[in-house]
Amino acid sequence: MDKTALRKILYDRIVELDKCKMTAAMNIRQTAQSIGLAVFAFLLRCFLWIVNILWYIIREIVCGVFRMVINVMVFIIFLIAIFGFLLWLLTL
């Protein structure tokens, strides 16, 4: 066996080992990407869940304030109507 054939065998073996290392590195990188994407999706889902809870609380507060304002306005109109009715009765 001459030197060039031995060099070619060794070179082919080194290239094959490098390919294995590259494949393992690609697999680790792909796994890390998948884990990172899963963690990001989980954190995004948690963030949206918290925003949804806060939005519900704020919406209930605003609706409660509007409900209170409408109730106060109806109560004032009711008092004016009652006092108007009493004055009308007293003037008969």
Residue frames as a rotation matrix with the C-alpha (Angstrom) as fourth column:
MET 1
0.591 0.807 0.000 0.00
0.807 -0.591 0.000 0.00
0.000 0.000 -1.000 0.00
ASP 2
-0.354 -0.758 0.548 1.55
0.728 -0.591 -0.347 3.29
0.587 0.276 0.761 -1.03
LYS 3
-0.821 -0.095 -0.562 1.47
0.496 -0.606 -0.622 6.55
-0.282 -0.790 0.545 0.89
THR 4
-0.852 0.521 -0.042 -1.14
-0.481 -0.751 0.452 8.25
0.204 0.406 0.891 -1.27
ALA 5
-0.186 0.807 -0.561 -3.64
0.049 0.578 0.815 5.42
0.981 0.124 -0.147 -0.78
LEU 6
-0.323 -0.002 -0.946 -3.03
0.910 0.276 -0.311 5.51
0.261 -0.961 -0.088 2.97
ARG 7
-0.965 -0.031 -0.260 -3.42
0.103 -0.958 -0.269 9.29
-0.240 -0.286 0.928 2.99
LYS 8
-0.601 0.794 -0.092 -6.69
-0.461 -0.250 0.852 8.97
0.653 0.554 0.516 1.07
ILE 9
-0.082 0.558 -0.826 -8.03
0.540 0.721 0.434 6.38
0.837 -0.411 -0.361 3.53
LEU 10
-0.547 -0.191 -0.815 -7.05
0.825 -0.285 -0.488 8.56
-0.139 -0.939 0.313 6.49
TYR 11
-0.980 0.189 -0.065 -8.49
-0.199 -0.960 0.197 11.66
-0.025 0.205 0.978 4.83
ASP 12
-0.362 0.894 -0.264 -11.76
-0.176 0.212 0.961 9.87
0.915 0.394 0.081 4.07
ARG 13
-0.119 0.275 -0.954 -11.95
0.846 0.531 0.047 8.67
0.519 -0.802 -0.296 7.69
ILE 14
-0.812 -0.217 -0.541 -11.34
0.493 -0.751 -0.439 12.20
-0.311 -0.624 0.717 9.02
VAL 15
-0.830 0.558 0.003 -13.99
-0.427 -0.639 0.640 13.62
0.359 0.530 0.768 6.68
GLU 16
-0.160 0.790 -0.592 -16.42
0.235 0.613 0.754 10.91
0.959 -0.019 -0.284 7.84
LEU 17
-0.333 -0.034 -0.942 -15.72
0.939 0.078 -0.335 11.75
0.084 -0.996 0.006 11.50
ASP 18
-0.975 -0.028 -0.220 -16.20
0.049 -0.995 -0.088 15.44
-0.216 -0.096 0.972 10.77
LYS 19
-0.540 0.838 -0.084 -19.54
-0.301 -0.099 0.949 14.66
0.786 0.537 0.305 9.15
CYS 20
-0.052 0.496 -0.867 -20.57
0.724 0.617 0.309 12.72
0.688 -0.611 -0.391 12.26
LYS 21
-0.638 -0.235 -0.733 -19.55
0.712 -0.542 -0.446 15.64
-0.293 -0.807 0.513 14.46
MET 22
-0.956 0.293 -0.019 -21.40
-0.271 -0.854 0.443 18.04
0.114 0.429 0.896 12.20
THR 23
-0.276 0.895 -0.350 -24.51
0.053 0.378 0.924 15.86
0.960 0.237 -0.152 12.27
ALA 24
-0.136 0.185 -0.973 -24.36
0.953 0.292 -0.078 15.65
0.270 -0.938 -0.216 16.06
ALA 25
-0.861 -0.203 -0.466 -23.88
0.345 -0.907 -0.243 19.41
-0.373 -0.370 0.851 16.27
MET 26
-0.772 0.636 0.020 -26.81
-0.343 -0.442 0.829 19.92
0.536 0.633 0.559 13.91
ASN 27
-0.095 0.752 -0.652 -28.96
0.497 0.604 0.624 17.58
0.863 -0.264 -0.431 16.01
ILE 28
-0.379 -0.098 -0.920 -28.03
0.910 -0.221 -0.351 19.42
-0.169 -0.970 0.173 19.20
ARG 29
-0.982 0.000 -0.189 -28.70
-0.032 -0.986 0.165 22.76
-0.186 0.168 0.968 17.52
GLN 30
-0.527 0.840 -0.125 -32.04
-0.166 0.043 0.985 21.56
0.833 0.540 0.117 16.19
THR 31
-0.046 0.472 -0.880 -33.00
0.833 0.505 0.227 20.21
0.552 -0.722 -0.416 19.62
ALA 32
-0.658 -0.252 -0.709 -31.96
0.648 -0.670 -0.362 23.49
-0.384 -0.698 0.605 21.24
GLN 33
-0.930 0.367 0.027 -34.06
-0.277 -0.747 0.604 25.39
0.242 0.555 0.796 18.71
SER 34
-0.220 0.891 -0.396 -37.07
0.213 0.440 0.872 23.19
0.952 0.107 -0.287 19.42
ILE 35
-0.140 0.112 -0.984 -36.66
0.984 0.127 -0.125 23.63
0.111 -0.986 -0.128 23.18
GLY 36
-0.892 -0.241 -0.383 -36.22
0.297 -0.950 -0.094 27.38
-0.341 -0.197 0.919 22.76
LEU 37
-0.733 0.679 0.050 -39.33
-0.269 -0.356 0.895 27.59
0.625 0.642 0.444 20.58
ALA 38
-0.034 0.728 -0.685 -41.33
0.604 0.562 0.566 25.56
0.797 -0.394 -0.458 23.12
VAL 39
-0.388 -0.174 -0.905 -40.16
0.886 -0.339 -0.315 27.79
-0.252 -0.924 0.286 25.99
PHE 40
-0.995 0.017 -0.098 -40.96
-0.046 -0.953 0.300 30.92
-0.088 0.303 0.949 23.96
ALA 41
-0.445 0.890 -0.104 -44.44
-0.034 0.099 0.994 29.61
0.895 0.446 -0.013 23.10
PHE 42
-0.011 0.411 -0.912 -45.07
0.900 0.402 0.170 28.77
0.436 -0.818 -0.374 26.76
LEU 43
-0.646 -0.289 -0.707 -43.93
0.626 -0.730 -0.274 32.21
-0.437 -0.619 0.652 27.93
LEU 44
-0.933 0.353 0.065 -46.02
-0.216 -0.697 0.684 33.91
0.287 0.625 0.726 25.25
ARG 45
-0.178 0.906 -0.384 -49.07
0.322 0.422 0.847 31.88
0.930 0.028 -0.367 26.28
CYS 46
-0.143 0.067 -0.987 -48.50
0.990 0.003 -0.143 32.81
-0.006 -0.998 -0.067 29.95
PHE 47
-0.916 -0.239 -0.323 -48.10
0.245 -0.969 0.023 36.48
-0.318 -0.058 0.946 29.03
LEU 48
-0.708 0.704 0.053 -51.32
-0.233 -0.304 0.924 36.46
0.667 0.642 0.379 26.98
TRP 49
-0.058 0.673 -0.737 -53.13
0.711 0.546 0.443 34.66
0.701 -0.498 -0.511 29.81
ILE 50
-0.422 -0.172 -0.890 -52.04
0.829 -0.470 -0.302 37.35
-0.366 -0.866 0.341 32.31
VAL 51
-0.992 0.080 -0.096 -52.99
-0.113 -0.897 0.428 40.13
-0.051 0.436 0.899 29.87
ASN 52
-0.427 0.888 -0.169 -56.39
0.126 0.243 0.962 38.48
0.895 0.390 -0.216 29.42
ILE 53
-0.033 0.384 -0.923 -56.97
0.973 0.223 0.058 38.39
0.228 -0.896 -0.381 33.21
LEU 54
-0.688 -0.274 -0.672 -55.92
0.481 -0.865 -0.141 42.03
-0.543 -0.420 0.727 33.56
TRP 55
-0.915 0.399 0.061 -58.14
-0.166 -0.512 0.843 43.01
0.367 0.761 0.535 30.61
TYR 56
-0.173 0.884 -0.434 -61.10
0.571 0.449 0.687 41.22
0.803 -0.129 -0.583 32.24
ILE 57
-0.178 0.055 -0.982 -60.52
0.953 -0.239 -0.186 43.06
-0.245 -0.970 -0.010 35.55
ILE 58
-0.898 -0.202 -0.391 -60.18
0.125 -0.969 0.214 46.46
-0.422 0.143 0.895 33.84
ARG 59
-0.748 0.663 0.040 -63.26
-0.009 -0.072 0.997 45.79
0.664 0.745 0.060 31.71
GLU 60
-0.037 0.745 -0.666 -65.31
0.852 0.372 0.368 44.87
0.522 -0.554 -0.649 34.77
ILE 61
-0.439 -0.176 -0.881 -64.17
0.714 -0.664 -0.223 48.04
-0.545 -0.727 0.417 36.57
VAL 62
-0.987 0.053 -0.154 -65.07
-0.134 -0.802 0.582 50.25
-0.093 0.595 0.799 33.59
CYS 63
-0.466 0.872 -0.149 -68.44
0.216 0.276 0.937 48.54
0.858 0.404 -0.317 33.13
GLY 64
-0.091 0.398 -0.913 -69.09
0.988 0.150 -0.033 48.91
0.123 -0.905 -0.407 36.86
VAL 65
-0.744 -0.222 -0.630 -68.29
0.349 -0.933 -0.084 52.64
-0.569 -0.282 0.772 36.72
PHE 66
-0.887 0.460 -0.021 -70.63
-0.234 -0.411 0.881 53.12
0.397 0.787 0.472 33.74
ARG 67
-0.234 0.825 -0.515 -73.34
0.608 0.538 0.585 51.13
0.759 -0.176 -0.627 35.53
MET 68
-0.289 0.057 -0.956 -72.92
0.906 -0.307 -0.293 53.31
-0.310 -0.950 0.037 38.63
VAL 69
-0.941 -0.081 -0.328 -73.07
-0.011 -0.963 0.269 56.54
-0.338 0.257 0.905 36.59
ILE 70
-0.650 0.756 -0.078 -76.24
-0.073 0.039 0.997 55.40
0.756 0.653 0.030 34.84
ASN 71
-0.111 0.612 -0.783 -77.79
0.867 0.445 0.225 54.36
0.487 -0.653 -0.580 38.16
VAL 72
-0.568 -0.140 -0.811 -76.97
0.623 -0.717 -0.313 57.73
-0.538 -0.683 0.494 39.74
MET 73
-0.966 0.231 -0.116 -78.47
-0.251 -0.734 0.631 59.56
0.061 0.639 0.767 36.75
VAL 74
-0.367 0.873 -0.321 -81.64
0.250 0.425 0.870 57.45
0.896 0.239 -0.374 36.95
PHE 75
-0.196 0.253 -0.947 -81.84
0.979 0.105 -0.174 58.06
0.056 -0.962 -0.269 40.72
ILE 76
-0.839 -0.137 -0.526 -81.51
0.218 -0.971 -0.095 61.86
-0.498 -0.194 0.845 40.22
ILE 77
-0.794 0.601 -0.085 -84.21
-0.310 -0.281 0.909 61.79
0.523 0.748 0.409 37.53
PHE 78
-0.221 0.711 -0.668 -86.36
0.645 0.620 0.446 59.69
0.731 -0.332 -0.596 39.85
LEU 79
-0.449 0.009 -0.893 -85.93
0.819 -0.396 -0.416 62.20
-0.357 -0.918 0.170 42.72
ILE 80
-0.957 0.116 -0.266 -86.79
-0.203 -0.924 0.325 65.10
-0.208 0.364 0.908 40.41
ALA 81
-0.562 0.791 -0.243 -89.90
-0.061 0.253 0.966 63.24
0.825 0.558 -0.094 39.24
ILE 82
-0.200 0.481 -0.854 -90.98
0.902 0.431 0.032 62.43
0.383 -0.764 -0.520 42.83
PHE 83
-0.606 -0.063 -0.793 -90.48
0.530 -0.776 -0.343 65.99
-0.593 -0.628 0.504 44.04
GLY 84
-0.938 0.314 -0.149 -92.21
-0.319 -0.609 0.726 67.30
0.137 0.728 0.671 40.91
PHE 85
-0.378 0.828 -0.413 -95.12
0.334 0.538 0.774 64.96
0.863 0.154 -0.481 41.56
LEU 86
-0.256 0.242 -0.936 -95.32
0.964 -0.009 -0.266 66.05
-0.073 -0.970 -0.231 45.23
LEU 87
-0.846 -0.065 -0.529 -95.26
0.088 -0.996 -0.018 69.71
-0.526 -0.061 0.849 44.23
TRP 88
-0.787 0.606 -0.118 -97.95
-0.230 -0.112 0.967 69.05
0.573 0.788 0.227 41.65
LEU 89
-0.213 0.721 -0.659 -100.06
0.743 0.558 0.370 67.32
0.635 -0.410 -0.655 44.31
LEU 90
-0.428 -0.006 -0.904 -99.58
0.797 -0.474 -0.374 70.23
-0.427 -0.880 0.208 46.72
THR 91
-0.932 0.060 -0.358 -100.69
-0.182 -0.931 0.318 72.73
-0.314 0.361 0.878 44.12
LEU 92
-0.672 0.740 0.021 -104.01
0.464 0.399 0.790 71.01
0.576 0.542 -0.612 43.41
